């Protein structure tokens, strides 16, 4: 049973925390207390100030105003080492582990003691004790590259516990986990708080927050909007607090009859960046008026599949058929001309040119065509008019079309990419993690855009690690593991347990047979 949180004494209290960056006030007088033995969730839109606040608490930033109190006494953290010395540790969404080192070596990396001579057997024994105590099963002698994503997360948590953390900050901890791994993580967290550890849980998944948290603090525009008991609030109320208006909590997907296959992938094999086989005989099909979701833990071939289809990566074997034409290993330009649009995972690295204006970014696929082009020259007035129309239509929050892409928030970056790709009126749309890292308001907008394209007849291949999103938007879901399709199931009747097992590597024979039968249709 969890320790009853104390209402008169906080494990840590933030008072009047203010942090400014050039042109931005990230935190504005924030008060927050985390009690002993509680899971305290932190919610807010992109840019609400969550990350900045937690970076202050964990020693990455120092506040411009305000103070941190522990046991009622002011403390100053000038580095993460100072914070961990006071029992505060943070597990980042992107793990900070060295792949070639063992678990034990990673756990001791950067510690002041021992400085010159490692006593790995003693470290391994202590890790084994922590693993057993908190059911964080991991081999202390295993190298990081040998571990699954879920096991790597356990190493990060063990690393903080090994260093004496009594307040653990978890940033989007379930983003890359299977449903089974999420269940295991939540069991670990409940045991930790039962023994007095406090947890700050940052997430965009409202249902998860409500299921695991004791209290929830909502930030909006750098200020605290509310702190509520998790048992006394609903997902709809939380979404309203986050964005300041009513939010369509679940996408309204109308039933549509699928048409002919517009995208077919048959027996596809391709290598990853290391030259290792990433796709091993992938076959699937996406039809008109259909969203085929691709589920799977990161690193199981999803990225390579999207890149082969869009011409960004060569295939070794197999076929990519687009609108009944073989487009295998064609150039990106040829595939674009065939009617394929692509929403990439990396918004600023691949999706947009950061230093270019919105207007220049939205015509990257149209600059050869009239009225954007007039002969060999670009028509600036046409470009600006086109951009202004997209900014209004897609509700892109920006001062104007001349604003540089790098100055936009995550949600507005994604809207800009979707505006460009959808304005091309695609027959096939490949969307990779279309709402990753977006708040509920931006997510709602992106979901609406994808469903509108489905209604207009597009065949949409959507890659996502968010099972709730896949179930809400997809007509069918294909699950990938180890570069293979483990099964294809109807989203309406899909079982989370079955999907989770397939994500972990269990083959669903009936689902594979159903998917293979559809793939053999050559419309």
Order of alpha helices (4+ residues) and beta strands (2+ residues): beta-beta-beta-alpha-beta-beta-alpha-beta-alpha-alpha-alpha-beta-alpha-beta-alpha-beta-beta-alpha-beta-beta-beta-alpha-beta-beta-alpha-beta-alpha-beta-beta-alpha-alpha-beta-alpha-beta-alpha-beta-beta-alpha-alpha
